[in-house]
Amino acid sequence: MLQKAVRQAAKVSFQEASDDLQELATITISASHLQRLSERIGREWQVLRDNDVKAFQEKRLPCAYAQQAPAVAAVMLDGGRVQTRAEDNGPGVYEPRWHETKVACCLTLASKEYAQDPQPNPPAKFLDPPQVTRLAAEMKSGPRVARSPKAPAGSEQRRKKRRRGRKRIRSKKLVRTVVATTANSEMFGWQMAAEVQRRGLDRAKRKACVCDGQKYNWTLFELHLLAWGFIGILDFLHLLAYLYGAAFAAQPNDAAAAWQQYEQWLRWAWAGKVVLLLGSLRAAAKKVGAPSPKTKEDDPRRILADALGYVENNRTRMDYPRYRCLGLPISSAPVESTIKQVNRRIKGSEKFWLEGGAEAVLQVRAAYLSEDGRAERYWSRPRPYQRAAGGGRLRPVA
């Protein structure tokens, strides 16, 4: 019963889980008691995680998959948001604030290696105005974007024909595990590194770390993954959003010219021609002028300056033809999807967590999002005994 209750509480709000258990399993557990049970199990998982981190730091963490190293591995990092409230203030919400959550998506993959670039031309969706507008708008760390030009007549039919006749080159996901925490970046880095070693991802023949351009992502990469031979790869979709926004900032009064500029920049980026891309971005930024400290985020000068800085800071992680030859992913879409699944449980306009409770529920959510059977193994072994209810609640009715 405890296993069923905690599993459901890891997916939906405590009140929804209470209603579901009553309707589907005829189990009556109040929402507040479900919260206590879930946080208790989450703290137990938290202890197991912290023990792994300590063992890793002391160089005694065993690899759970020592017999066979994975062929391809990828680690993807990203952050989410959760609302917290002050401790020890009784019922109600006091001192609410947003707190960052950090998530690592650790993957084993199946993919081929190629002697030559298996996809030298960008996918059709990256050259289709409506789809590009949608992709750029979805990238939360990208700049504000303008409306794209109207797609040429007949483009949809031609695009469908190309999709039917073209075999897509992509890696296949095998197993995903998830690390999630409200802790600071330093502790998150150790948690991620311990998970990588525990799963033996550090022994993979081909391995990559795929992230957007946030500085702390690449600091963690350099601290923990670079020495293991992981290749740092800038997520292509975030780069697309910056290039798209910059193209329309460079040509604010001519949508057709802006689209042509975007397409040229995108093709250079896809082909790994970073020198050409940087030269053209610098020329466009110089033409509109440098932004001042008070320049707004949606000002063309700011958008172009941000795009130029984004490419300059990540130029060593944009050799996309090489990554495709190695069969490595160039998109961090798996961790973006994982973040959405995590946020679905803990993020909401009316959800305010105590920090300890948020961390505990994150462990439960991460365990059930992981695909290595860790939740099943946890419930199948002896665990510390604790009453599911207080003694007073179990007294016979007079």
Secondary structure as a PSIPRED ss2 file (coil, helix, strand):
# PSIPRED VFORMAT (PSIPRED V4.0)

   1 M C   1.000  0.000  0.000
   2 L H   0.000  1.000  0.000
   3 Q H   0.000  1.000  0.000
   4 K H   0.000  1.000  0.000
   5 A H   0.000  1.000  0.000
   6 V H   0.000  1.000  0.000
   7 R H   0.000  1.000  0.000
   8 Q H   0.000  1.000  0.000
   9 A H   0.000  1.000  0.000
  10 A C   1.000  0.000  0.000
  11 K C   1.000  0.000  0.000
  12 V C   1.000  0.000  0.000
  13 S C   1.000  0.000  0.000
  14 F H   0.000  1.000  0.000
  15 Q H   0.000  1.000  0.000
  16 E H   0.000  1.000  0.000
  17 A H   0.000  1.000  0.000
  18 S H   0.000  1.000  0.000
  19 D H   0.000  1.000  0.000
  20 D H   0.000  1.000  0.000
  21 L H   0.000  1.000  0.000
  22 Q H   0.000  1.000  0.000
  23 E H   0.000  1.000  0.000
  24 L H   0.000  1.000  0.000
  25 A H   0.000  1.000  0.000
  26 T C   1.000  0.000  0.000
  27 I C   1.000  0.000  0.000
  28 T C   1.000  0.000  0.000
  29 I C   1.000  0.000  0.000
  30 S C   1.000  0.000  0.000
  31 A H   0.000  1.000  0.000
  32 S H   0.000  1.000  0.000
  33 H H   0.000  1.000  0.000
  34 L H   0.000  1.000  0.000
  35 Q H   0.000  1.000  0.000
  36 R H   0.000  1.000  0.000
  37 L H   0.000  1.000  0.000
  38 S H   0.000  1.000  0.000
  39 E H   0.000  1.000  0.000
  40 R H   0.000  1.000  0.000
  41 I H   0.000  1.000  0.000
  42 G H   0.000  1.000  0.000
  43 R H   0.000  1.000  0.000
  44 E H   0.000  1.000  0.000
  45 W H   0.000  1.000  0.000
  46 Q H   0.000  1.000  0.000
  47 V H   0.000  1.000  0.000
  48 L H   0.000  1.000  0.000
  49 R H   0.000  1.000  0.000
  50 D H   0.000  1.000  0.000
  51 N H   0.000  1.000  0.000
  52 D H   0.000  1.000  0.000
  53 V H   0.000  1.000  0.000
  54 K H   0.000  1.000  0.000
  55 A H   0.000  1.000  0.000
  56 F H   0.000  1.000  0.000
  57 Q H   0.000  1.000  0.000
  58 E C   1.000  0.000  0.000
  59 K C   1.000  0.000  0.000
  60 R C   1.000  0.000  0.000
  61 L C   1.000  0.000  0.000
  62 P C   1.000  0.000  0.000
  63 C C   1.000  0.000  0.000
  64 A C   1.000  0.000  0.000
  65 Y C   1.000  0.000  0.000
  66 A C   1.000  0.000  0.000
  67 Q C   1.000  0.000  0.000
  68 Q C   1.000  0.000  0.000
  69 A C   1.000  0.000  0.000
  70 P C   1.000  0.000  0.000
  71 A C   1.000  0.000  0.000
  72 V E   0.000  0.000  1.000
  73 A E   0.000  0.000  1.000
  74 A E   0.000  0.000  1.000
  75 V E   0.000  0.000  1.000
  76 M E   0.000  0.000  1.000
  77 L E   0.000  0.000  1.000
  78 D E   0.000  0.000  1.000
  79 G E   0.000  0.000  1.000
  80 G E   0.000  0.000  1.000
  81 R E   0.000  0.000  1.000
  82 V E   0.000  0.000  1.000
  83 Q E   0.000  0.000  1.000
  84 T E   0.000  0.000  1.000
  85 R C   1.000  0.000  0.000
  86 A C   1.000  0.000  0.000
  87 E C   1.000  0.000  0.000
  88 D C   1.000  0.000  0.000
  89 N C   1.000  0.000  0.000
  90 G C   1.000  0.000  0.000
  91 P C   1.000  0.000  0.000
  92 G C   1.000  0.000  0.000
  93 V C   1.000  0.000  0.000
  94 Y C   1.000  0.000  0.000
  95 E C   1.000  0.000  0.000
  96 P C   1.000  0.000  0.000
  97 R E   0.000  0.000  1.000
  98 W E   0.000  0.000  1.000
  99 H E   0.000  0.000  1.000
 100 E E   0.000  0.000  1.000
 101 T E   0.000  0.000  1.000
 102 K E   0.000  0.000  1.000
 103 V E   0.000  0.000  1.000
 104 A E   0.000  0.000  1.000
 105 C E   0.000  0.000  1.000
 106 C E   0.000  0.000  1.000
 107 L E   0.000  0.000  1.000
 108 T E   0.000  0.000  1.000
 109 L E   0.000  0.000  1.000
 110 A E   0.000  0.000  1.000
 111 S C   1.000  0.000  0.000
 112 K C   1.000  0.000  0.000
 113 E C   1.000  0.000  0.000
 114 Y C   1.000  0.000  0.000
 115 A C   1.000  0.000  0.000
 116 Q C   1.000  0.000  0.000
 117 D C   1.000  0.000  0.000
 118 P C   1.000  0.000  0.000
 119 Q C   1.000  0.000  0.000
 120 P C   1.000  0.000  0.000
 121 N C   1.000  0.000  0.000
 122 P C   1.000  0.000  0.000
 123 P C   1.000  0.000  0.000
 124 A H   0.000  1.000  0.000
 125 K H   0.000  1.000  0.000
 126 F H   0.000  1.000  0.000
 127 L H   0.000  1.000  0.000
 128 D C   1.000  0.000  0.000
 129 P H   0.000  1.000  0.000
 130 P H   0.000  1.000  0.000
 131 Q H   0.000  1.000  0.000
 132 V H   0.000  1.000  0.000
 133 T H   0.000  1.000  0.000
 134 R H   0.000  1.000  0.000
 135 L H   0.000  1.000  0.000
 136 A H   0.000  1.000  0.000
 137 A H   0.000  1.000  0.000
 138 E H   0.000  1.000  0.000
 139 M C   1.000  0.000  0.000
 140 K C   1.000  0.000  0.000
 141 S C   1.000  0.000  0.000
 142 G C   1.000  0.000  0.000
 143 P C   1.000  0.000  0.000
 144 R C   1.000  0.000  0.000
 145 V C   1.000  0.000  0.000
 146 A C   1.000  0.000  0.000
 147 R C   1.000  0.000  0.000
 148 S C   1.000  0.000  0.000
 149 P C   1.000  0.000  0.000
 150 K C   1.000  0.000  0.000
 151 A C   1.000  0.000  0.000
 152 P C   1.000  0.000  0.000
 153 A C   1.000  0.000  0.000
 154 G C   1.000  0.000  0.000
 155 S H   0.000  1.000  0.000
 156 E H   0.000  1.000  0.000
 157 Q H   0.000  1.000  0.000
 158 R H   0.000  1.000  0.000
 159 R H   0.000  1.000  0.000
 160 K H   0.000  1.000  0.000
 161 K H   0.000  1.000  0.000
 162 R H   0.000  1.000  0.000
 163 R H   0.000  1.000  0.000
 164 R H   0.000  1.000  0.000
 165 G H   0.000  1.000  0.000
 166 R C   1.000  0.000  0.000
 167 K C   1.000  0.000  0.000
 168 R C   1.000  0.000  0.000
 169 I C   1.000  0.000  0.000
 170 R C   1.000  0.000  0.000
 171 S C   1.000  0.000  0.000
 172 K E   0.000  0.000  1.000
 173 K E   0.000  0.000  1.000
 174 L E   0.000  0.000  1.000
 175 V E   0.000  0.000  1.000
 176 R E   0.000  0.000  1.000
 177 T E   0.000  0.000  1.000
 178 V E   0.000  0.000  1.000
 179 V E   0.000  0.000  1.000
 180 A E   0.000  0.000  1.000
 181 T E   0.000  0.000  1.000
 182 T C   1.000  0.000  0.000
 183 A C   1.000  0.000  0.000
 184 N C   1.000  0.000  0.000
 185 S H   0.000  1.000  0.000
 186 E H   0.000  1.000  0.000
 187 M H   0.000  1.000  0.000
 188 F H   0.000  1.000  0.000
 189 G H   0.000  1.000  0.000
 190 W H   0.000  1.000  0.000
 191 Q H   0.000  1.000  0.000
 192 M H   0.000  1.000  0.000
 193 A H   0.000  1.000  0.000
 194 A H   0.000  1.000  0.000
 195 E H   0.000  1.000  0.000
 196 V H   0.000  1.000  0.000
 197 Q H   0.000  1.000  0.000
 198 R H   0.000  1.000  0.000
 199 R H   0.000  1.000  0.000
 200 G C   1.000  0.000  0.000
 201 L H   0.000  1.000  0.000
 202 D H   0.000  1.000  0.000
 203 R H   0.000  1.000  0.000
 204 A C   1.000  0.000  0.000
 205 K C   1.000  0.000  0.000
 206 R E   0.000  0.000  1.000
 207 K E   0.000  0.000  1.000
 208 A E   0.000  0.000  1.000
 209 C E   0.000  0.000  1.000
 210 V E   0.000  0.000  1.000
 211 C E   0.000  0.000  1.000
 212 D C   1.000  0.000  0.000
 213 G C   1.000  0.000  0.000
 214 Q C   1.000  0.000  0.000
 215 K H   0.000  1.000  0.000
 216 Y H   0.000  1.000  0.000
 217 N H   0.000  1.000  0.000
 218 W H   0.000  1.000  0.000
 219 T H   0.000  1.000  0.000
 220 L H   0.000  1.000  0.000
 221 F H   0.000  1.000  0.000
 222 E H   0.000  1.000  0.000
 223 L H   0.000  1.000  0.000
 224 H H   0.000  1.000  0.000
 225 L H   0.000  1.000  0.000
 226 L H   0.000  1.000  0.000
 227 A H   0.000  1.000  0.000
 228 W H   0.000  1.000  0.000
 229 G C   1.000  0.000  0.000
 230 F C   1.000  0.000  0.000
 231 I E   0.000  0.000  1.000
 232 G E   0.000  0.000  1.000
 233 I E   0.000  0.000  1.000
 234 L E   0.000  0.000  1.000
 235 D C   1.000  0.000  0.000
 236 F H   0.000  1.000  0.000
 237 L H   0.000  1.000  0.000
 238 H H   0.000  1.000  0.000
 239 L H   0.000  1.000  0.000
 240 L H   0.000  1.000  0.000
 241 A H   0.000  1.000  0.000
 242 Y H   0.000  1.000  0.000
 243 L H   0.000  1.000  0.000
 244 Y H   0.000  1.000  0.000
 245 G H   0.000  1.000  0.000
 246 A H   0.000  1.000  0.000
 247 A H   0.000  1.000  0.000
 248 F H   0.000  1.000  0.000
 249 A H   0.000  1.000  0.000
 250 A H   0.000  1.000  0.000
 251 Q C   1.000  0.000  0.000
 252 P C   1.000  0.000  0.000
 253 N C   1.000  0.000  0.000
 254 D C   1.000  0.000  0.000
 255 A H   0.000  1.000  0.000
 256 A H   0.000  1.000  0.000
 257 A H   0.000  1.000  0.000
 258 A H   0.000  1.000  0.000
 259 W H   0.000  1.000  0.000
 260 Q H   0.000  1.000  0.000
 261 Q H   0.000  1.000  0.000
 262 Y H   0.000  1.000  0.000
 263 E H   0.000  1.000  0.000
 264 Q H   0.000  1.000  0.000
 265 W H   0.000  1.000  0.000
 266 L H   0.000  1.000  0.000
 267 R H   0.000  1.000  0.000
 268 W H   0.000  1.000  0.000
 269 A H   0.000  1.000  0.000
 270 W H   0.000  1.000  0.000
 271 A C   1.000  0.000  0.000
 272 G C   1.000  0.000  0.000
 273 K C   1.000  0.000  0.000
 274 V H   0.000  1.000  0.000
 275 V H   0.000  1.000  0.000
 276 L H   0.000  1.000  0.000
 277 L H   0.000  1.000  0.000
 278 L H   0.000  1.000  0.000
 279 G H   0.000  1.000  0.000
 280 S H   0.000  1.000  0.000
 281 L H   0.000  1.000  0.000
 282 R H   0.000  1.000  0.000
 283 A H   0.000  1.000  0.000
 284 A H   0.000  1.000  0.000
 285 A H   0.000  1.000  0.000
 286 K H   0.000  1.000  0.000
 287 K H   0.000  1.000  0.000
 288 V H   0.000  1.000  0.000
 289 G C   1.000  0.000  0.000
 290 A C   1.000  0.000  0.000
 291 P C   1.000  0.000  0.000
 292 S C   1.000  0.000  0.000
 293 P C   1.000  0.000  0.000
 294 K C   1.000  0.000  0.000
 295 T C   1.000  0.000  0.000
 296 K C   1.000  0.000  0.000
 297 E C   1.000  0.000  0.000
 298 D C   1.000  0.000  0.000
 299 D C   1.000  0.000  0.000
 300 P H   0.000  1.000  0.000
 301 R H   0.000  1.000  0.000
 302 R H   0.000  1.000  0.000
 303 I H   0.000  1.000  0.000
 304 L H   0.000  1.000  0.000
 305 A H   0.000  1.000  0.000
 306 D H   0.000  1.000  0.000
 307 A H   0.000  1.000  0.000
 308 L H   0.000  1.000  0.000
 309 G H   0.000  1.000  0.000
 310 Y H   0.000  1.000  0.000
 311 V H   0.000  1.000  0.000
 312 E H   0.000  1.000  0.000
 313 N H   0.000  1.000  0.000
 314 N C   1.000  0.000  0.000
 315 R H   0.000  1.000  0.000
 316 T H   0.000  1.000  0.000
 317 R H   0.000  1.000  0.000
 318 M C   1.000  0.000  0.000
 319 D C   1.000  0.000  0.000
 320 Y H   0.000  1.000  0.000
 321 P H   0.000  1.000  0.000
 322 R H   0.000  1.000  0.000
 323 Y H   0.000  1.000  0.000
 324 R H   0.000  1.000  0.000
 325 C H   0.000  1.000  0.000
 326 L C   1.000  0.000  0.000
 327 G C   1.000  0.000  0.000
 328 L C   1.000  0.000  0.000
 329 P C   1.000  0.000  0.000
 330 I C   1.000  0.000  0.000
 331 S C   1.000  0.000  0.000
 332 S C   1.000  0.000  0.000
 333 A H   0.000  1.000  0.000
 334 P H   0.000  1.000  0.000
 335 V H   0.000  1.000  0.000
 336 E H   0.000  1.000  0.000
 337 S H   0.000  1.000  0.000
 338 T H   0.000  1.000  0.000
 339 I H   0.000  1.000  0.000
 340 K H   0.000  1.000  0.000
 341 Q H   0.000  1.000  0.000
 342 V H   0.000  1.000  0.000
 343 N H   0.000  1.000  0.000
 344 R H   0.000  1.000  0.000
 345 R H   0.000  1.000  0.000
 346 I H   0.000  1.000  0.000
 347 K C   1.000  0.000  0.000
 348 G C   1.000  0.000  0.000
 349 S C   1.000  0.000  0.000
 350 E C   1.000  0.000  0.000
 351 K C   1.000  0.000  0.000
 352 F C   1.000  0.000  0.000
 353 W E   0.000  0.000  1.000
 354 L C   1.000  0.000  0.000
 355 E H   0.000  1.000  0.000
 356 G H   0.000  1.000  0.000
 357 G H   0.000  1.000  0.000
 358 A H   0.000  1.000  0.000
 359 E H   0.000  1.000  0.000
 360 A H   0.000  1.000  0.000
 361 V H   0.000  1.000  0.000
 362 L H   0.000  1.000  0.000
 363 Q H   0.000  1.000  0.000
 364 V H   0.000  1.000  0.000
 365 R H   0.000  1.000  0.000
 366 A H   0.000  1.000  0.000
 367 A H   0.000  1.000  0.000
 368 Y H   0.000  1.000  0.000
 369 L H   0.000  1.000  0.000
 370 S C   1.000  0.000  0.000
 371 E C   1.000  0.000  0.000
 372 D C   1.000  0.000  0.000
 373 G C   1.000  0.000  0.000
 374 R H   0.000  1.000  0.000
 375 A H   0.000  1.000  0.000
 376 E H   0.000  1.000  0.000
 377 R H   0.000  1.000  0.000
 378 Y H   0.000  1.000  0.000
 379 W H   0.000  1.000  0.000
 380 S H   0.000  1.000  0.000
 381 R C   1.000  0.000  0.000
 382 P C   1.000  0.000  0.000
 383 R C   1.000  0.000  0.000
 384 P C   1.000  0.000  0.000
 385 Y C   1.000  0.000  0.000
 386 Q C   1.000  0.000  0.000
 387 R C   1.000  0.000  0.000
 388 A C   1.000  0.000  0.000
 389 A C   1.000  0.000  0.000
 390 G C   1.000  0.000  0.000
 391 G H   0.000  1.000  0.000
 392 G H   0.000  1.000  0.000
 393 R H   0.000  1.000  0.000
 394 L H   0.000  1.000  0.000
 395 R C   1.000  0.000  0.000
 396 P C   1.000  0.000  0.000
 397 V C   1.000  0.000  0.000
 398 A C   1.000  0.000  0.000
